[in-house]
């Protein structure tokens, strides 16, 4: 190596080290609550790895894995979303509760979180999802999800379980290497924090210009077919202002909701579920599977029929595995929603009331009262 090359390597290494130190000093980890302390990350909707690093204690762990419905972004008060009621309920029976829900939960994220539940020695896992949380097969990999939950695949403690994971069929060694580095590098992860911080400060109209239509190849910036609706908006923006108005107007249009590529999504579900069930049953982890409530006036008759067929066929697979499954698609009335699948405070309160006896029966062995 020439003297010039050695000098360039030295200064590059020094620059990276200084940048890593700066990222460590500036990244607002102190703003990200532990899962035992708060329901969600106040900085953004996205789940950070730190979100799962709660202090371990002697109480057995109960985990909720859900999508934006479990995050409850439309409700400013953490204590008024259904996860808070479940937390308080299981705590009275001596259990610790952690909410691992993530906005826009994808198949890969769901699978990684189940791996994390095994690694953490969870006692009971409550899964509340919808058909759209299962991606077409070509999107089941570490690169597609819009959170940094996939970085957890970089933890060596999870590697013994990765061989049976569906996302590994489309995952390259370089993807795992990136997850391993990014999980430990403040510099790599600061990029995610910067996006969150910018999104929380820029006017909504500028989001498409600031972030573009794609954040990484294959990822849409918007989840509602509207370029101005950013996936990076913090919780406060979901509860008020322009975004709330846009979502309300879209919710009033039954054509705005449908399951895209339902047959392919069902193929993904059928491929992933037996592995999830076996992963838990061999370790004595109980699982309650809930199909999330959807507003009764959502979608056309055709789209609702597609949803009903998906849930019916998927429930048959779930019950064949001996897992408790509850279809709550139509459990709540129209007055419980602010959008097609997002609750208002009354919806959160009612859904918690419906889930409580299921948890009592599955976790505590209590018989449900008629």
C-alpha positions as CSV (number, residue, x, y, z in Angstrom):
1,X,0.0,0.0,0.0
2,X,1.4,3.4,-1.0
3,X,1.9,6.2,1.4
4,X,-0.9,8.1,-0.1
5,X,-3.3,5.2,0.2
6,X,-2.3,4.7,3.8
7,X,-2.9,8.3,4.5
8,X,-6.3,8.3,2.8
9,X,-7.3,5.1,4.8
10,X,-6.2,6.7,8.0
11,X,-8.1,9.9,7.5
12,X,-11.2,8.0,6.3
13,X,-11.1,5.8,9.4
14,X,-10.7,8.8,11.6
15,X,-13.6,10.6,9.8
16,X,-15.9,7.5,10.3
17,X,-14.9,7.2,13.9
18,X,-15.6,10.9,14.6
19,X,-18.9,10.7,12.8
20,X,-19.9,7.6,14.8
21,X,-19.0,9.5,18.0
22,X,-21.0,12.5,16.9
23,X,-24.0,10.3,16.1
24,X,-23.7,8.6,19.5
25,X,-23.6,12.0,21.2
26,X,-26.5,13.6,19.2
27,X,-28.9,10.8,18.6
28,X,-31.9,11.3,20.9
29,X,-32.0,7.9,22.5
30,X,-33.2,9.4,25.7
31,X,-36.4,10.5,24.0
32,X,-37.2,6.9,23.1
33,X,-39.0,5.2,25.9
34,X,-38.4,1.6,27.0
35,X,-41.3,-0.7,26.3
36,X,-42.0,-1.2,30.0
37,X,-42.3,2.6,30.5
38,X,-44.4,3.9,27.6
39,X,-46.6,2.6,24.9
40,X,-44.8,4.0,21.9
41,X,-41.9,6.1,20.7
42,X,-42.9,9.8,20.9
43,X,-40.4,10.7,18.2
44,X,-42.1,8.8,15.4
45,X,-44.4,5.9,14.6
46,X,-41.5,3.7,13.6
47,X,-40.3,1.0,16.0
48,X,-36.7,1.3,17.1
49,X,-34.7,-1.5,18.3
50,X,-34.4,0.3,21.7
51,X,-38.1,0.0,21.8
52,X,-37.7,-3.7,22.6
53,X,-34.8,-3.3,25.1
54,X,-36.9,-2.9,28.3
55,X,-35.3,-3.8,31.6
56,X,-35.8,-7.4,32.3
57,X,-37.5,-8.4,35.6
58,X,-38.8,-11.5,37.1
59,X,-42.4,-11.2,35.8
60,X,-43.3,-13.4,32.8
61,X,-43.7,-11.4,29.6
62,X,-46.9,-10.8,27.6
63,X,-46.3,-9.3,24.1
64,X,-48.7,-7.5,21.8
65,X,-47.8,-7.6,18.1
66,X,-50.0,-5.4,15.9
67,X,-50.1,-2.7,13.3
68,X,-51.0,1.0,13.5
69,X,-54.2,0.0,15.3
70,X,-52.0,-1.2,18.2
71,X,-49.9,2.0,17.9
72,X,-53.0,4.2,18.3
73,X,-51.4,7.2,16.6
74,X,-54.7,9.1,16.4
75,X,-55.0,9.1,20.2
76,X,-52.6,11.7,21.8
77,X,-52.9,10.1,25.3
78,X,-51.0,6.8,25.6
79,X,-53.2,5.8,28.5
80,X,-56.3,5.8,26.3
81,X,-55.3,3.2,23.7
82,X,-56.3,-0.4,24.1
83,X,-52.7,-1.6,24.8
84,X,-52.6,0.5,27.9
85,X,-55.7,-1.2,29.3
86,X,-54.3,-4.6,28.5
87,X,-51.0,-3.6,30.2
88,X,-52.8,-2.6,33.4
89,X,-55.0,-5.8,33.3
90,X,-52.1,-8.3,33.0
91,X,-50.1,-6.4,35.5
92,X,-52.7,-7.1,38.2
93,X,-52.0,-10.8,37.6
94,X,-48.3,-10.5,37.9
95,X,-47.3,-10.2,34.3
96,X,-45.2,-7.7,32.4
97,X,-46.7,-6.3,29.2
98,X,-44.9,-4.9,26.2
99,X,-46.5,-3.4,23.1
100,X,-44.4,-4.2,20.0
101,X,-46.9,-2.8,17.5
102,X,-45.6,-1.0,14.5
103,X,-47.3,1.2,12.0
104,X,-47.6,-0.5,8.6
105,X,-46.6,-3.9,10.0
106,X,-45.2,-6.1,7.3
107,X,-44.8,-9.8,7.1
108,X,-41.0,-9.7,7.7
109,X,-41.5,-7.5,10.7
110,X,-44.1,-9.8,12.2
111,X,-41.8,-12.8,11.7
112,X,-38.8,-11.1,13.2
113,X,-40.9,-9.9,16.2
114,X,-42.0,-13.5,16.8
115,X,-38.3,-14.5,16.8
116,X,-37.6,-11.8,19.3
117,X,-40.5,-13.1,21.5
118,X,-38.9,-16.5,21.5
119,X,-35.5,-15.0,22.3
120,X,-37.0,-12.9,25.1
121,X,-38.8,-16.0,26.6
122,X,-42.3,-14.5,26.3
123,X,-45.1,-16.4,28.0
124,X,-48.0,-15.2,25.8
125,X,-48.1,-13.4,22.5
126,X,-51.2,-11.6,21.3
127,X,-51.2,-11.0,17.5
128,X,-53.8,-8.5,16.2
129,X,-53.5,-8.1,12.4
130,X,-55.3,-7.8,9.1
131,X,-55.0,-9.4,5.7
132,X,-53.1,-6.4,4.3
133,X,-50.3,-7.1,6.8
134,X,-49.2,-10.1,4.7
135,X,-47.2,-9.0,1.7
136,X,-47.0,-10.6,-1.7
137,X,-44.1,-13.0,-1.8
138,X,-41.6,-10.8,-3.6
139,X,-41.8,-8.2,-0.8
140,X,-41.0,-10.6,2.0
141,X,-37.4,-9.7,2.8
142,X,-35.3,-7.5,5.0
143,X,-35.3,-4.6,2.6
144,X,-38.9,-3.8,2.1
145,X,-40.4,-3.0,5.5
146,X,-40.6,0.7,6.5
147,X,-39.4,0.4,10.0
148,X,-36.1,-0.6,11.5
149,X,-37.5,-3.8,13.1
150,X,-35.6,-5.8,10.4
151,X,-32.3,-4.6,12.0
152,X,-33.1,-7.0,14.9
153,X,-32.2,-9.8,12.4
154,X,-28.6,-8.6,12.9
155,X,-28.6,-9.8,16.5
156,X,-26.6,-13.1,16.7
157,X,-29.0,-14.3,19.4
158,X,-31.6,-14.6,16.7
159,X,-29.5,-16.3,14.1
160,X,-30.1,-19.9,15.2
161,X,-33.8,-19.4,14.4
162,X,-33.4,-17.6,11.1
163,X,-33.1,-20.8,9.0
164,X,-36.8,-21.5,9.2
165,X,-37.9,-17.9,8.6
166,X,-39.8,-17.1,5.4
167,X,-37.9,-13.9,4.7
168,X,-34.6,-15.7,4.6
169,X,-35.6,-17.2,1.2
170,X,-35.1,-13.7,-0.3
171,X,-32.4,-12.4,2.1
172,X,-28.8,-12.2,1.0
173,X,-25.8,-12.3,3.2
174,X,-25.2,-8.6,2.6
175,X,-28.6,-7.8,4.1
176,X,-27.8,-9.6,7.3
177,X,-24.4,-8.0,7.4
178,X,-26.0,-4.5,7.1
179,X,-28.4,-5.4,9.8
180,X,-25.6,-6.6,12.1
181,X,-23.7,-3.3,11.5
182,X,-26.7,-1.0,11.6
183,X,-28.0,-2.5,14.8
184,X,-24.7,-1.5,16.5
185,X,-23.7,1.6,14.6
186,X,-25.1,4.9,15.8
187,X,-24.0,6.5,12.6
188,X,-26.0,4.0,10.5
189,X,-29.1,4.4,12.6
190,X,-28.8,8.2,12.9
191,X,-30.0,8.3,9.3
192,X,-33.4,6.9,10.4
193,X,-33.6,9.4,13.3
194,X,-32.8,12.3,10.9
195,X,-35.6,11.3,8.6
196,X,-38.0,11.2,11.6
197,X,-36.9,14.5,12.9
198,X,-37.2,16.2,9.5
199,X,-40.6,14.7,8.9
200,X,-41.8,16.1,12.2
201,X,-40.7,19.6,11.4
202,X,-41.3,20.0,7.6
203,X,-44.8,21.1,6.4
204,X,-46.8,18.1,5.1
205,X,-46.8,19.6,1.6
206,X,-43.0,19.4,1.4
207,X,-42.7,15.8,2.4
208,X,-42.9,14.4,-1.2
209,X,-40.1,16.9,-2.2
210,X,-38.0,16.2,0.8
211,X,-38.2,12.4,0.7
212,X,-39.1,11.6,-2.9
213,X,-41.5,8.9,-3.9
214,X,-39.1,6.2,-2.8
215,X,-37.0,6.0,0.3
216,X,-35.2,2.9,-0.8
217,X,-35.7,0.8,-4.0
218,X,-39.1,-0.9,-3.9
219,X,-40.5,1.2,-1.0
220,X,-43.4,3.5,-1.5
221,X,-43.3,6.7,0.5
222,X,-47.0,6.7,1.0
223,X,-49.2,3.9,2.2
224,X,-52.5,5.5,1.1
225,X,-51.8,6.1,-2.6
226,X,-51.3,9.8,-1.9
227,X,-47.8,11.2,-2.4
228,X,-48.2,13.8,0.2
229,X,-49.0,11.4,3.0
230,X,-45.7,10.4,4.4
231,X,-45.0,7.1,6.3
232,X,-42.7,9.1,8.6
233,X,-45.2,11.4,10.2
234,X,-45.1,11.5,14.0
235,X,-48.1,10.7,16.2
236,X,-49.1,14.3,16.7
237,X,-49.7,14.8,13.0
238,X,-52.0,11.8,12.8
239,X,-54.3,13.3,15.4
240,X,-54.8,16.8,13.8
241,X,-54.4,19.0,10.8
242,X,-54.2,18.3,7.2
243,X,-53.4,14.6,7.4
244,X,-56.4,13.9,9.6
245,X,-58.6,15.7,7.1
246,X,-57.2,13.8,4.1
247,X,-57.7,10.5,5.9
248,X,-61.2,11.4,6.9
249,X,-62.1,12.2,3.3
250,X,-60.6,9.0,2.1
251,X,-62.4,7.0,4.8
252,X,-65.7,8.3,3.5
253,X,-65.0,6.7,0.1
254,X,-65.7,2.9,0.2
255,X,-63.6,2.5,-3.0
256,X,-60.5,3.8,-1.1
257,X,-60.1,0.5,0.8
258,X,-59.5,-3.0,-0.6
259,X,-57.1,-5.9,-0.4
260,X,-54.6,-5.6,-3.2
261,X,-53.5,-9.0,-4.6
262,X,-55.4,-11.1,-2.0
263,X,-54.5,-14.5,-3.4
264,X,-50.8,-13.7,-3.2
265,X,-51.2,-12.3,0.3
266,X,-53.0,-15.5,1.4
267,X,-50.1,-17.6,-0.1
268,X,-47.7,-15.6,2.1
269,X,-49.9,-16.2,5.2
270,X,-50.2,-19.9,4.5
271,X,-46.4,-20.1,4.1
272,X,-45.6,-18.2,7.3
273,X,-48.1,-19.3,9.8
274,X,-47.2,-22.9,10.4
275,X,-43.7,-21.8,11.2
276,X,-44.9,-19.2,13.7
277,X,-47.2,-21.7,15.4
278,X,-44.5,-24.4,15.6
279,X,-41.9,-21.8,16.9
280,X,-44.1,-21.0,19.8
281,X,-45.6,-24.4,20.6
282,X,-42.3,-26.1,20.9
283,X,-41.3,-23.6,23.6
284,X,-44.5,-23.5,25.4
285,X,-45.4,-20.0,24.3
286,X,-49.1,-19.4,24.1
287,X,-50.5,-17.4,21.2
288,X,-53.8,-15.6,20.7
289,X,-54.6,-14.6,17.1
290,X,-57.1,-11.8,16.5
291,X,-58.3,-10.6,13.2
292,X,-58.5,-6.8,13.8
293,X,-61.8,-4.9,13.6
294,X,-62.6,-3.0,10.4
295,X,-65.3,-0.3,10.2
296,X,-68.5,-1.8,9.0
297,X,-69.0,0.7,6.2
298,X,-65.5,0.1,4.8
299,X,-65.1,-1.0,1.3
300,X,-67.5,-2.2,-1.4
301,X,-69.5,-5.4,-1.1
302,X,-66.9,-7.1,-3.3
303,X,-63.9,-6.0,-1.2
304,X,-65.7,-7.1,2.0
305,X,-66.4,-10.5,0.5
306,X,-62.7,-10.8,-0.4
307,X,-61.8,-9.9,3.2
308,X,-64.3,-12.4,4.6
309,X,-63.0,-15.2,2.4
310,X,-59.4,-14.4,3.4
311,X,-60.2,-14.4,7.1
312,X,-62.3,-17.6,6.8
313,X,-59.7,-19.6,5.0
314,X,-56.8,-18.3,7.1
315,X,-58.7,-19.0,10.3
316,X,-59.1,-22.7,9.2
317,X,-55.3,-22.9,9.0
318,X,-54.8,-21.3,12.4
319,X,-57.3,-23.6,14.1
320,X,-55.7,-26.6,12.5
321,X,-52.5,-25.6,14.3
322,X,-54.4,-25.6,17.7
323,X,-54.0,-21.8,18.1
324,X,-56.8,-19.7,19.5
325,X,-58.3,-17.5,16.8
326,X,-61.0,-14.8,17.1
327,X,-62.5,-13.0,14.1
328,X,-63.3,-9.5,15.3
329,X,-63.6,-8.0,11.9
330,X,-67.1,-6.9,12.6
331,X,-66.9,-6.6,16.4
332,X,-67.2,-2.8,16.7
333,X,-69.8,-0.4,15.3
334,X,-69.2,2.6,13.0
335,X,-69.0,5.0,16.0
336,X,-65.7,3.4,17.1
337,X,-63.5,4.5,14.2
338,X,-61.7,7.6,12.9
339,X,-60.7,5.8,9.7
340,X,-61.4,2.4,8.2
341,X,-59.2,0.6,10.7
342,X,-58.1,3.1,13.2
343,X,-60.0,3.5,16.5
344,X,-61.2,6.6,18.3
345,X,-61.1,6.6,22.1
346,X,-64.4,4.7,22.4
347,X,-63.1,2.1,19.9
348,X,-59.9,1.5,21.9
349,X,-62.0,1.2,25.1
350,X,-64.4,-1.3,23.6
351,X,-61.7,-3.4,21.9
352,X,-59.8,-3.7,25.2
353,X,-63.1,-4.8,26.9
354,X,-63.5,-7.5,24.2
355,X,-59.9,-8.7,24.4
356,X,-59.7,-8.9,28.2
357,X,-61.7,-12.2,28.6
358,X,-59.7,-13.8,25.8
359,X,-56.5,-13.0,27.6
360,X,-57.9,-14.2,30.9
361,X,-58.9,-17.5,29.2
362,X,-55.7,-18.0,27.2
363,X,-53.2,-16.7,29.6
364,X,-54.7,-17.3,33.1
365,X,-57.0,-20.2,32.3
366,X,-60.1,-18.4,33.5
367,X,-63.4,-19.5,32.0
368,X,-65.2,-16.8,30.1
369,X,-68.5,-15.8,31.7
370,X,-71.5,-16.0,29.3
